[in-house]
Amino acid sequence: MKKQNDIEEQIFKIVQTFLKNPPLIVWGSGATVSFGLPSMWSLNESLKKEITDFDISNDNLEEELSKDKYREKLPQIKKTIWNEVNNADMSVLKKLLLMRLILLMELNY
């Protein structure tokens, strides 16, 4: 049982480390895509599905969102983008924790 408690303690420490250092997203650079976070293209596609009257013919999210017609929809737009980024972020965190857990188990056995 001691090994199980040690592993759990190490996992809690890892999670605390992640939570102390919130992620930085460099919007629009594509730098986060390789880490599993959504691209501007995929965010654009999500907005096309979720936001009523969103221009489905647009190819440039930044340009599209700068239009006045979206001012009243900004809370819904922000929520949609946040949901996409948060889901991807949680997926990355789970993968990292699982990899770390596997490594810890291999080292302890």
C-alpha positions as CSV (number, residue, x, y, z in Angstrom):
1,M,0.0,0.0,0.0
2,K,3.0,2.3,0.6
3,K,3.9,2.3,-3.1
4,Q,0.3,3.2,-4.0
5,N,0.4,6.1,-1.6
6,D,3.8,7.3,-2.9
7,I,2.5,7.2,-6.5
8,E,-0.6,9.2,-5.5
9,E,1.5,11.7,-3.7
10,Q,3.7,12.2,-6.7
11,I,0.7,12.6,-8.9
12,F,-0.7,15.3,-6.6
13,K,2.6,17.1,-6.7
14,I,2.6,17.0,-10.5
15,V,-0.9,18.4,-10.7
16,Q,0.0,21.2,-8.2
17,T,3.0,22.1,-10.3
18,F,0.8,22.4,-13.4
19,L,-1.7,24.5,-11.5
20,K,0.9,26.8,-10.1
21,N,2.1,27.7,-13.7
22,P,-0.9,28.4,-15.8
23,P,-0.4,27.9,-19.5
24,L,0.4,30.8,-21.8
25,I,-1.4,30.8,-25.1
26,V,0.2,32.8,-27.9
27,W,-2.9,33.6,-29.8
28,G,-2.7,33.1,-33.6
29,S,0.9,32.0,-33.8
30,G,0.3,28.3,-34.2
31,A,2.9,27.6,-31.5
32,T,0.4,25.7,-29.3
33,V,-0.9,23.4,-32.1
34,S,2.0,20.9,-31.7
35,F,0.9,20.5,-28.0
36,G,-2.6,19.5,-29.0
37,L,-4.4,22.8,-28.6
38,P,-6.7,23.9,-31.4
39,S,-5.6,25.8,-34.5
40,M,-7.2,29.0,-35.6
41,W,-8.8,27.0,-38.4
42,S,-10.4,24.5,-36.0
43,L,-11.6,27.3,-33.8
44,N,-13.1,29.0,-36.8
45,E,-14.9,25.7,-37.7
46,S,-16.3,25.4,-34.2
47,L,-17.6,29.0,-34.3
48,K,-19.2,28.2,-37.6
49,K,-21.1,25.4,-35.9
50,E,-22.0,27.2,-32.7
51,I,-22.6,30.8,-33.5
52,T,-25.8,31.7,-35.3
53,D,-25.2,33.9,-38.4
54,F,-21.5,33.3,-38.2
55,D,-20.1,33.8,-41.7
56,I,-19.3,30.3,-42.8
57,S,-17.5,31.5,-45.9
58,N,-14.8,33.3,-44.0
59,D,-11.2,31.9,-44.0
60,N,-9.7,34.4,-41.6
61,L,-10.9,34.2,-38.0
62,E,-9.1,37.2,-36.7
63,E,-10.5,39.4,-39.5
64,E,-14.0,37.9,-39.1
65,L,-14.1,38.5,-35.4
66,S,-13.1,42.2,-35.8
67,K,-16.5,42.9,-37.4
68,D,-19.0,44.9,-35.5
69,K,-21.8,42.4,-36.1
70,Y,-20.3,40.1,-33.5
71,R,-20.1,42.5,-30.6
72,E,-23.3,41.2,-29.0
73,K,-22.2,37.6,-29.6
74,L,-18.8,38.0,-27.9
75,P,-19.8,36.2,-24.7
76,Q,-20.9,33.2,-26.7
77,I,-17.9,33.4,-29.0
78,K,-15.5,33.5,-26.0
79,K,-17.3,30.6,-24.4
80,T,-17.1,28.5,-27.5
81,I,-13.4,29.3,-27.9
82,W,-12.8,28.6,-24.2
83,N,-14.6,25.3,-24.4
84,E,-12.4,24.2,-27.3
85,V,-9.2,25.2,-25.7
86,N,-10.1,23.9,-22.3
87,N,-11.1,20.5,-23.7
88,A,-7.8,20.2,-25.6
89,D,-5.9,21.4,-22.6
90,M,-7.5,18.8,-20.4
91,S,-6.7,16.1,-22.9
92,V,-3.0,17.2,-23.0
93,L,-2.9,17.3,-19.2
94,K,-4.4,13.8,-18.9
95,K,-1.8,12.4,-21.4
96,L,1.0,14.0,-19.5
97,L,-0.2,12.7,-16.2
98,L,-0.7,9.2,-17.7
99,M,2.8,9.2,-19.1
100,R,4.2,10.4,-15.8
101,L,2.3,7.7,-13.9
102,I,3.5,5.0,-16.2
103,L,7.1,6.2,-15.8
104,L,6.7,6.3,-12.0
105,M,5.2,2.8,-12.0
106,E,8.1,1.5,-14.1
107,L,10.6,3.1,-11.8
108,N,9.0,1.6,-8.7
109,Y,8.7,-1.9,-10.0
